[in-house]
Amino acid sequence: MKTLIERFKKDEEGATAIEYGLIAALIAVTIIAALNAVSGSLSKTFSKVSGELDTASK
């Protein structure tokens, strides 16, 4: 087990395309989750601004 850990420490190969793909997918999922969390309040804000503009233009 110790030799396996030592070999893992010494391994300096770069990330493969699969690893870059996984990182990109994780970032995309995080961005989608964040946008879904914010979209409700953002929609309410735009609706409020739209209503205020309609009232002001009359």
All heavy atoms as TSV, in Angstrom:
chain	resi	resn	atom	element	x	y	z
A	1	MET	N	N	0.829	-1.190	0.000
A	1	MET	CA	C	0.000	0.000	0.000
A	1	MET	C	C	0.871	1.250	0.000
A	1	MET	O	O	0.565	2.210	-0.689
A	1	MET	CB	C	-0.933	-0.044	1.212
A	1	MET	CG	C	-1.894	1.077	1.293
A	1	MET	SD	S	-3.116	0.872	-0.013
A	1	MET	CE	C	-4.287	2.058	0.445
A	2	LYS	N	N	1.928	1.211	0.768
A	2	LYS	CA	C	2.824	2.369	0.858
A	2	LYS	C	C	3.469	2.647	-0.497
A	2	LYS	O	O	3.612	3.807	-0.894
A	2	LYS	CB	C	3.879	2.133	1.929
A	2	LYS	CG	C	4.748	3.329	2.173
A	2	LYS	CD	C	5.707	3.088	3.318
A	2	LYS	CE	C	6.568	4.313	3.519
A	2	LYS	NZ	N	7.508	4.174	4.602
A	3	THR	N	N	3.848	1.593	-1.219
A	3	THR	CA	C	4.470	1.803	-2.524
A	3	THR	C	C	3.469	2.391	-3.526
A	3	THR	O	O	3.847	3.190	-4.379
A	3	THR	CB	C	5.044	0.482	-3.089
A	3	THR	OG1	O	3.989	-0.477	-3.168
A	3	THR	CG2	C	6.159	-0.041	-2.224
A	4	LEU	N	N	2.224	2.014	-3.392
A	4	LEU	CA	C	1.192	2.562	-4.261
A	4	LEU	C	C	1.037	4.064	-4.021
A	4	LEU	O	O	0.929	4.846	-4.971
A	4	LEU	CB	C	-0.133	1.845	-4.022
A	4	LEU	CG	C	-1.316	2.296	-4.865
A	4	LEU	CD1	C	-1.050	2.002	-6.345
A	4	LEU	CD2	C	-2.582	1.609	-4.415
A	5	ILE	N	N	1.050	4.468	-2.785
A	5	ILE	CA	C	0.925	5.889	-2.445
A	5	ILE	C	C	2.150	6.659	-2.932
A	5	ILE	O	O	2.030	7.755	-3.489
A	5	ILE	CB	C	0.712	6.070	-0.927
A	5	ILE	CG1	C	-0.653	5.486	-0.536
A	5	ILE	CG2	C	0.785	7.543	-0.539
A	5	ILE	CD1	C	-0.894	5.432	0.949
A	6	GLU	N	N	3.329	6.083	-2.749
A	6	GLU	CA	C	4.559	6.732	-3.214
A	6	GLU	C	C	4.550	6.882	-4.737
A	6	GLU	O	O	4.945	7.917	-5.264
A	6	GLU	CB	C	5.783	5.935	-2.769
A	6	GLU	CG	C	6.040	5.979	-1.273
A	6	GLU	CD	C	6.346	7.386	-0.783
A	6	GLU	OE1	O	7.015	8.156	-1.504
A	6	GLU	OE2	O	5.912	7.709	0.332
A	7	ARG	N	N	4.096	5.858	-5.437
A	7	ARG	CA	C	4.032	5.922	-6.892
A	7	ARG	C	C	3.020	6.986	-7.329
A	7	ARG	O	O	3.251	7.720	-8.279
A	7	ARG	CB	C	3.651	4.559	-7.456
A	7	ARG	CG	C	3.775	4.478	-8.947
A	7	ARG	CD	C	3.600	3.082	-9.472
A	7	ARG	NE	N	2.622	2.317	-8.692
A	7	ARG	CZ	C	1.899	1.347	-9.174
A	7	ARG	NH1	N	2.038	0.987	-10.435
A	7	ARG	NH2	N	1.050	0.694	-8.421
A	8	PHE	N	N	1.912	7.106	-6.613
A	8	PHE	CA	C	0.904	8.117	-6.921
A	8	PHE	C	C	1.464	9.521	-6.717
A	8	PHE	O	O	1.197	10.427	-7.503
A	8	PHE	CB	C	-0.335	7.905	-6.046
A	8	PHE	CG	C	-1.433	8.889	-6.310
A	8	PHE	CD1	C	-2.182	8.815	-7.476
A	8	PHE	CD2	C	-1.713	9.890	-5.408
A	8	PHE	CE1	C	-3.186	9.719	-7.724
A	8	PHE	CE2	C	-2.723	10.802	-5.647
A	8	PHE	CZ	C	-3.460	10.718	-6.810
A	9	LYS	N	N	2.255	9.725	-5.669
A	9	LYS	CA	C	2.869	11.028	-5.401
A	9	LYS	C	C	3.829	11.435	-6.507
A	9	LYS	O	O	3.915	12.598	-6.876
A	9	LYS	CB	C	3.619	11.009	-4.072
A	9	LYS	CG	C	2.770	11.108	-2.853
A	9	LYS	CD	C	3.682	11.154	-1.642
A	9	LYS	CE	C	2.984	11.138	-0.343
A	9	LYS	NZ	N	3.930	11.142	0.790
A	10	LYS	N	N	4.576	10.457	-7.027
A	10	LYS	CA	C	5.601	10.745	-8.026
A	10	LYS	C	C	5.025	10.889	-9.436
A	10	LYS	O	O	5.698	11.376	-10.331
A	10	LYS	CB	C	6.659	9.647	-8.021
A	10	LYS	CG	C	7.498	9.650	-6.761
A	10	LYS	CD	C	8.516	8.536	-6.793
A	10	LYS	CE	C	9.300	8.505	-5.485
A	10	LYS	NZ	N	10.271	7.425	-5.466
A	11	ASP	N	N	3.800	10.479	-9.637
A	11	ASP	CA	C	3.175	10.545	-10.953
A	11	ASP	C	C	2.913	12.007	-11.303
A	11	ASP	O	O	2.132	12.682	-10.649
A	11	ASP	CB	C	1.869	9.760	-10.953
A	11	ASP	CG	C	1.251	9.672	-12.339
A	11	ASP	OD1	O	1.960	9.955	-13.316
A	11	ASP	OD2	O	0.076	9.299	-12.423
A	12	GLU	N	N	3.564	12.504	-12.347
A	12	GLU	CA	C	3.426	13.904	-12.727
A	12	GLU	C	C	2.774	14.066	-14.095
A	12	GLU	O	O	2.927	15.098	-14.748
A	12	GLU	CB	C	4.799	14.575	-12.712
A	12	GLU	CG	C	5.407	14.644	-11.326
A	12	GLU	CD	C	6.735	15.374	-11.313
A	12	GLU	OE1	O	7.107	15.952	-12.346
A	12	GLU	OE2	O	7.381	15.355	-10.270
A	13	GLU	N	N	2.043	13.078	-14.550
A	13	GLU	CA	C	1.361	13.193	-15.829
A	13	GLU	C	C	0.251	14.221	-15.730
A	13	GLU	O	O	-0.387	14.382	-14.697
A	13	GLU	CB	C	0.776	11.844	-16.244
A	13	GLU	CG	C	1.820	10.824	-16.625
A	13	GLU	CD	C	1.193	9.543	-17.115
A	13	GLU	OE1	O	0.032	9.574	-17.531
A	13	GLU	OE2	O	1.887	8.519	-17.073
A	14	GLY	N	N	0.023	14.934	-16.828
A	14	GLY	CA	C	-1.018	15.958	-16.852
A	14	GLY	C	C	-2.402	15.348	-16.905
A	14	GLY	O	O	-2.586	14.146	-17.048
A	15	ALA	N	N	-3.377	16.217	-16.799
A	15	ALA	CA	C	-4.766	15.773	-16.852
A	15	ALA	C	C	-5.117	15.349	-18.273
A	15	ALA	O	O	-4.651	15.921	-19.246
A	15	ALA	CB	C	-5.676	16.896	-16.399
A	16	THR	N	N	-5.912	14.339	-18.386
A	16	THR	CA	C	-6.332	13.855	-19.698
A	16	THR	C	C	-7.584	14.596	-20.145
A	16	THR	O	O	-8.201	15.340	-19.381
A	16	THR	CB	C	-6.626	12.347	-19.651
A	16	THR	OG1	O	-7.716	12.126	-18.763
A	16	THR	CG2	C	-5.421	11.570	-19.177
A	17	ALA	N	N	-7.972	14.373	-21.376
A	17	ALA	CA	C	-9.166	15.033	-21.913
A	17	ALA	C	C	-10.403	14.642	-21.125
A	17	ALA	O	O	-11.314	15.460	-20.931
A	17	ALA	CB	C	-9.332	14.670	-23.378
A	18	ILE	N	N	-10.442	13.414	-20.643
A	18	ILE	CA	C	-11.598	12.974	-19.849
A	18	ILE	C	C	-11.693	13.777	-18.559
A	18	ILE	O	O	-12.771	14.215	-18.159
A	18	ILE	CB	C	-11.508	11.463	-19.547
A	18	ILE	CG1	C	-11.652	10.669	-20.835
A	18	ILE	CG2	C	-12.548	11.044	-18.529
A	18	ILE	CD1	C	-11.396	9.197	-20.689
A	19	GLU	N	N	-10.563	14.001	-17.920
A	19	GLU	CA	C	-10.580	14.773	-16.683
A	19	GLU	C	C	-10.994	16.212	-16.938
A	19	GLU	O	O	-11.751	16.804	-16.160
A	19	GLU	CB	C	-9.208	14.711	-16.018
A	19	GLU	CG	C	-8.901	13.329	-15.464
A	19	GLU	CD	C	-7.453	13.159	-15.065
A	19	GLU	OE1	O	-6.583	13.793	-15.687
A	19	GLU	OE2	O	-7.202	12.382	-14.138
A	20	TYR	N	N	-10.509	16.795	-18.038
A	20	TYR	CA	C	-10.942	18.147	-18.384
A	20	TYR	C	C	-12.437	18.177	-18.677
A	20	TYR	O	O	-13.139	19.124	-18.307
A	20	TYR	CB	C	-10.164	18.685	-19.587
A	20	TYR	CG	C	-8.760	19.121	-19.250
A	20	TYR	CD1	C	-7.672	18.614	-19.951
A	20	TYR	CD2	C	-8.514	20.057	-18.248
A	20	TYR	CE1	C	-6.385	19.014	-19.651
A	20	TYR	CE2	C	-7.239	20.464	-17.941
A	20	TYR	CZ	C	-6.167	19.945	-18.653
A	20	TYR	OH	O	-4.906	20.343	-18.350
A	21	GLY	N	N	-12.946	17.164	-19.318
A	21	GLY	CA	C	-14.375	17.077	-19.591
A	21	GLY	C	C	-15.186	16.988	-18.315
A	21	GLY	O	O	-16.246	17.615	-18.187
A	22	LEU	N	N	-14.708	16.204	-17.363
A	22	LEU	CA	C	-15.407	16.092	-16.076
A	22	LEU	C	C	-15.399	17.416	-15.322
A	22	LEU	O	O	-16.406	17.795	-14.706
A	22	LEU	CB	C	-14.766	14.993	-15.224
A	22	LEU	CG	C	-14.989	13.566	-15.711
A	22	LEU	CD1	C	-14.155	12.593	-14.883
A	22	LEU	CD2	C	-16.453	13.201	-15.648
A	23	ILE	N	N	-14.292	18.116	-15.367
A	23	ILE	CA	C	-14.207	19.424	-14.704
A	23	ILE	C	C	-15.175	20.396	-15.366
A	23	ILE	O	O	-15.902	21.126	-14.677
A	23	ILE	CB	C	-12.764	19.959	-14.744
A	23	ILE	CG1	C	-11.866	19.112	-13.849
A	23	ILE	CG2	C	-12.711	21.422	-14.321
A	23	ILE	CD1	C	-10.385	19.383	-14.014
A	24	ALA	N	N	-15.213	20.415	-16.703
A	24	ALA	CA	C	-16.130	21.303	-17.424
A	24	ALA	C	C	-17.583	20.963	-17.101
A	24	ALA	O	O	-18.414	21.865	-16.920
A	24	ALA	CB	C	-15.878	21.215	-18.920
A	25	ALA	N	N	-17.901	19.677	-17.019
A	25	ALA	CA	C	-19.265	19.262	-16.690
A	25	ALA	C	C	-19.641	19.697	-15.272
A	25	ALA	O	O	-20.766	20.162	-15.032
A	25	ALA	CB	C	-19.400	17.752	-16.830
A	26	LEU	N	N	-18.719	19.567	-14.340
A	26	LEU	CA	C	-18.976	19.988	-12.961
A	26	LEU	C	C	-19.206	21.492	-12.886
A	26	LEU	O	O	-20.122	21.955	-12.185
A	26	LEU	CB	C	-17.805	19.583	-12.058
A	26	LEU	CG	C	-17.927	19.949	-10.593
A	26	LEU	CD1	C	-19.120	19.231	-9.973
A	26	LEU	CD2	C	-16.657	19.579	-9.848
A	27	ILE	N	N	-18.424	22.256	-13.613
A	27	ILE	CA	C	-18.604	23.704	-13.635
A	27	ILE	C	C	-19.956	24.056	-14.247
A	27	ILE	O	O	-20.669	24.925	-13.742
A	27	ILE	CB	C	-17.448	24.378	-14.393
A	27	ILE	CG1	C	-16.149	24.253	-13.576
A	27	ILE	CG2	C	-17.750	25.846	-14.686
A	27	ILE	CD1	C	-14.906	24.686	-14.316
A	28	ALA	N	N	-20.333	23.369	-15.331
A	28	ALA	CA	C	-21.616	23.636	-15.976
A	28	ALA	C	C	-22.780	23.324	-15.042
A	28	ALA	O	O	-23.737	24.103	-14.955
A	28	ALA	CB	C	-21.725	22.820	-17.262
A	29	VAL	N	N	-22.715	22.213	-14.343
A	29	VAL	CA	C	-23.784	21.848	-13.402
A	29	VAL	C	C	-23.885	22.887	-12.288
A	29	VAL	O	O	-24.986	23.277	-11.880
A	29	VAL	CB	C	-23.541	20.436	-12.832
A	29	VAL	CG1	C	-24.434	20.153	-11.641
A	29	VAL	CG2	C	-23.750	19.392	-13.915
A	30	THR	N	N	-22.746	23.362	-11.808
A	30	THR	CA	C	-22.739	24.379	-10.753
A	30	THR	C	C	-23.368	25.678	-11.244
A	30	THR	O	O	-24.166	26.299	-10.533
A	30	THR	CB	C	-21.296	24.640	-10.276
A	30	THR	OG1	O	-20.720	23.404	-9.845
A	30	THR	CG2	C	-21.251	25.640	-9.146
A	31	ILE	N	N	-23.021	26.090	-12.462
A	31	ILE	CA	C	-23.588	27.320	-13.020
A	31	ILE	C	C	-25.100	27.179	-13.207
A	31	ILE	O	O	-25.864	28.089	-12.873
A	31	ILE	CB	C	-22.893	27.678	-14.347
A	31	ILE	CG1	C	-21.458	28.135	-14.081
A	31	ILE	CG2	C	-23.670	28.749	-15.106
A	31	ILE	CD1	C	-20.623	28.315	-15.322
A	32	ILE	N	N	-25.541	26.037	-13.719
A	32	ILE	CA	C	-26.982	25.813	-13.915
A	32	ILE	C	C	-27.723	25.844	-12.585
A	32	ILE	O	O	-28.794	26.453	-12.468
A	32	ILE	CB	C	-27.219	24.492	-14.666
A	32	ILE	CG1	C	-26.741	24.619	-16.116
A	32	ILE	CG2	C	-28.689	24.082	-14.620
A	32	ILE	CD1	C	-26.679	23.317	-16.866
A	33	ALA	N	N	-27.156	25.221	-11.569
A	33	ALA	CA	C	-27.797	25.219	-10.253
A	33	ALA	C	C	-27.875	26.631	-9.682
A	33	ALA	O	O	-28.900	27.025	-9.112
A	33	ALA	CB	C	-27.034	24.303	-9.304
A	34	ALA	N	N	-26.817	27.399	-9.845
A	34	ALA	CA	C	-26.811	28.774	-9.340
A	34	ALA	C	C	-27.836	29.630	-10.077
A	34	ALA	O	O	-28.548	30.433	-9.459
A	34	ALA	CB	C	-25.416	29.374	-9.471
A	35	LEU	N	N	-27.928	29.470	-11.392
A	35	LEU	CA	C	-28.899	30.253	-12.163
A	35	LEU	C	C	-30.329	29.879	-11.805
A	35	LEU	O	O	-31.202	30.748	-11.749
A	35	LEU	CB	C	-28.658	30.066	-13.659
A	35	LEU	CG	C	-27.396	30.726	-14.207
A	35	LEU	CD1	C	-27.211	30.374	-15.675
A	35	LEU	CD2	C	-27.441	32.225	-14.022
A	36	ASN	N	N	-30.569	28.597	-11.556
A	36	ASN	CA	C	-31.913	28.182	-11.136
A	36	ASN	C	C	-32.272	28.767	-9.783
A	36	ASN	O	O	-33.427	29.126	-9.538
A	36	ASN	CB	C	-32.022	26.657	-11.098
A	36	ASN	CG	C	-32.219	26.062	-12.466
A	36	ASN	OD1	O	-32.711	26.713	-13.364
A	36	ASN	ND2	N	-31.835	24.815	-12.623
A	37	ALA	N	N	-31.300	28.867	-8.897
A	37	ALA	CA	C	-31.556	29.418	-7.568
A	37	ALA	C	C	-31.853	30.914	-7.640
A	37	ALA	O	O	-32.670	31.430	-6.870
A	37	ALA	CB	C	-30.356	29.173	-6.660
A	38	VAL	N	N	-31.239	31.614	-8.573
A	38	VAL	CA	C	-31.390	33.064	-8.673
A	38	VAL	C	C	-32.551	33.456	-9.581
A	38	VAL	O	O	-33.100	34.539	-9.447
A	38	VAL	CB	C	-30.066	33.684	-9.205
A	38	VAL	CG1	C	-30.198	35.159	-9.489
A	38	VAL	CG2	C	-28.946	33.455	-8.207
A	39	SER	N	N	-32.959	32.577	-10.474
A	39	SER	CA	C	-33.939	32.941	-11.497
A	39	SER	C	C	-35.283	33.388	-10.922
A	39	SER	O	O	-35.920	34.279	-11.477
A	39	SER	CB	C	-34.147	31.794	-12.469
A	39	SER	OG	O	-34.776	30.709	-11.829
A	40	GLY	N	N	-35.708	32.788	-9.833
A	40	GLY	CA	C	-36.990	33.167	-9.237
A	40	GLY	C	C	-37.002	34.602	-8.767
A	40	GLY	O	O	-37.901	35.378	-9.108
A	41	SER	N	N	-36.008	34.995	-8.017
A	41	SER	CA	C	-35.956	36.366	-7.520
A	41	SER	C	C	-35.673	37.352	-8.644
A	41	SER	O	O	-36.175	38.473	-8.642
A	41	SER	CB	C	-34.900	36.503	-6.421
A	41	SER	OG	O	-33.618	36.223	-6.932
A	42	LEU	N	N	-34.901	36.932	-9.633
A	42	LEU	CA	C	-34.608	37.801	-10.765
A	42	LEU	C	C	-35.868	38.050	-11.587
A	42	LEU	O	O	-36.134	39.177	-12.024
A	42	LEU	CB	C	-33.516	37.176	-11.633
A	42	LEU	CG	C	-32.895	38.043	-12.705
A	42	LEU	CD1	C	-32.278	39.292	-12.099
A	42	LEU	CD2	C	-31.846	37.263	-13.460
A	43	SER	N	N	-36.671	37.028	-11.772
A	43	SER	CA	C	-37.926	37.167	-12.504
A	43	SER	C	C	-38.870	38.115	-11.771
A	43	SER	O	O	-39.529	38.967	-12.392
A	43	SER	CB	C	-38.573	35.797	-12.676
A	43	SER	OG	O	-39.796	35.917	-13.327
A	44	LYS	N	N	-38.944	38.001	-10.462
A	44	LYS	CA	C	-39.796	38.894	-9.671
A	44	LYS	C	C	-39.323	40.335	-9.795
A	44	LYS	O	O	-40.127	41.260	-9.906
A	44	LYS	CB	C	-39.783	38.469	-8.204
A	44	LYS	CG	C	-40.536	37.197	-7.925
A	44	LYS	CD	C	-40.432	36.824	-6.454
A	44	LYS	CE	C	-41.028	35.462	-6.196
A	44	LYS	NZ	N	-40.848	35.040	-4.792
A	45	THR	N	N	-38.014	40.540	-9.780
A	45	THR	CA	C	-37.460	41.888	-9.889
A	45	THR	C	C	-37.806	42.508	-11.236
A	45	THR	O	O	-38.229	43.665	-11.309
A	45	THR	CB	C	-35.931	41.857	-9.695
A	45	THR	OG1	O	-35.638	41.301	-8.426
A	45	THR	CG2	C	-35.342	43.251	-9.790
A	46	PHE	N	N	-37.639	41.752	-12.325
A	46	PHE	CA	C	-37.970	42.284	-13.641
A	46	PHE	C	C	-39.467	42.555	-13.774
A	46	PHE	O	O	-39.873	43.538	-14.407
A	46	PHE	CB	C	-37.492	41.336	-14.748
A	46	PHE	CG	C	-36.036	41.482	-15.064
A	46	PHE	CD1	C	-35.173	40.420	-14.894
A	46	PHE	CD2	C	-35.529	42.677	-15.539
A	46	PHE	CE1	C	-33.826	40.544	-15.188
A	46	PHE	CE2	C	-34.184	42.819	-15.847
A	46	PHE	CZ	C	-33.328	41.754	-15.667
A	47	SER	N	N	-40.292	41.722	-13.185
A	47	SER	CA	C	-41.738	41.950	-13.224
A	47	SER	C	C	-42.095	43.233	-12.485
A	47	SER	O	O	-42.931	44.029	-12.953
A	47	SER	CB	C	-42.482	40.773	-12.609
A	47	SER	OG	O	-42.304	39.620	-13.384
A	48	LYS	N	N	-41.458	43.448	-11.349
A	48	LYS	CA	C	-41.713	44.660	-10.567
A	48	LYS	C	C	-41.284	45.899	-11.338
A	48	LYS	O	O	-42.011	46.893	-11.403
A	48	LYS	CB	C	-40.982	44.588	-9.228
A	48	LYS	CG	C	-41.241	45.775	-8.342
A	48	LYS	CD	C	-40.547	45.653	-7.007
A	48	LYS	CE	C	-40.789	46.877	-6.167
A	48	LYS	NZ	N	-40.071	46.836	-4.899
A	49	VAL	N	N	-40.107	45.844	-11.941
A	49	VAL	CA	C	-39.614	46.981	-12.727
A	49	VAL	C	C	-40.533	47.232	-13.908
A	49	VAL	O	O	-40.874	48.385	-14.219
A	49	VAL	CB	C	-38.154	46.738	-13.184
A	49	VAL	CG1	C	-37.718	47.777	-14.207
A	49	VAL	CG2	C	-37.214	46.738	-12.001
A	50	SER	N	N	-40.978	46.183	-14.570
A	50	SER	CA	C	-41.886	46.323	-15.711
A	50	SER	C	C	-43.195	46.977	-15.273
A	50	SER	O	O	-43.718	47.862	-15.962
A	50	SER	CB	C	-42.160	44.957	-16.320
A	50	SER	OG	O	-43.101	45.048	-17.341
A	51	GLY	N	N	-43.723	46.552	-14.153
A	51	GLY	CA	C	-44.953	47.139	-13.630
A	51	GLY	C	C	-44.784	48.602	-13.293
A	51	GLY	O	O	-45.656	49.425	-13.588
A	52	GLU	N	N	-43.655	48.942	-12.687
A	52	GLU	CA	C	-43.384	50.336	-12.346
A	52	GLU	C	C	-43.265	51.194	-13.596
A	52	GLU	O	O	-43.736	52.340	-13.637
A	52	GLU	CB	C	-42.104	50.454	-11.506
A	52	GLU	CG	C	-42.202	49.823	-10.134
A	52	GLU	CD	C	-43.129	50.603	-9.199
A	52	GLU	OE1	O	-43.239	51.832	-9.341
A	52	GLU	OE2	O	-43.740	49.968	-8.321
A	53	LEU	N	N	-42.625	50.657	-14.626
A	53	LEU	CA	C	-42.478	51.402	-15.884
A	53	LEU	C	C	-43.826	51.595	-16.557
A	53	LEU	O	O	-44.093	52.662	-17.138
A	53	LEU	CB	C	-41.502	50.700	-16.821
A	53	LEU	CG	C	-40.023	50.761	-16.408
A	53	LEU	CD1	C	-39.179	49.895	-17.334
A	53	LEU	CD2	C	-39.509	52.178	-16.408
A	54	ASP	N	N	-44.683	50.571	-16.514
A	54	ASP	CA	C	-46.025	50.700	-17.102
A	54	ASP	C	C	-46.830	51.775	-16.363
A	54	ASP	O	O	-47.521	52.572	-16.980
A	54	ASP	CB	C	-46.778	49.376	-17.038
A	54	ASP	CG	C	-46.279	48.377	-18.071
A	54	ASP	OD1	O	-45.622	48.803	-19.047
A	54	ASP	OD2	O	-46.538	47.161	-17.903
A	55	THR	N	N	-46.722	51.785	-15.042
A	55	THR	CA	C	-47.446	52.769	-14.237
A	55	THR	C	C	-46.922	54.173	-14.509
A	55	THR	O	O	-47.704	55.127	-14.613
A	55	THR	CB	C	-47.292	52.437	-12.731
A	55	THR	OG1	O	-47.759	51.105	-12.511
A	55	THR	CG2	C	-48.063	53.409	-11.868
A	56	ALA	N	N	-45.622	54.307	-14.640
A	56	ALA	CA	C	-45.015	55.617	-14.858
A	56	ALA	C	C	-45.336	56.167	-16.240
A	56	ALA	O	O	-45.408	57.395	-16.409
A	56	ALA	CB	C	-43.503	55.522	-14.670
A	57	SER	N	N	-45.528	55.314	-17.208
A	57	SER	CA	C	-45.785	55.788	-18.579
A	57	SER	C	C	-47.225	56.196	-18.809
A	57	SER	O	O	-47.556	56.771	-19.832
A	57	SER	CB	C	-45.391	54.715	-19.598
A	57	SER	OG	O	-46.261	53.607	-19.509
A	58	LYS	N	N	-48.124	55.944	-17.857
A	58	LYS	CA	C	-49.544	56.271	-18.021
A	58	LYS	C	C	-49.847	57.644	-17.522
A	58	LYS	O	O	-49.372	58.322	-16.829
A	58	LYS	CB	C	-50.424	55.248	-17.313
A	58	LYS	CG	C	-50.356	53.918	-18.001
A	58	LYS	CD	C	-51.233	52.923	-17.305
A	58	LYS	CE	C	-51.105	51.590	-18.046
A	58	LYS	NZ	N	-51.892	50.555	-17.437
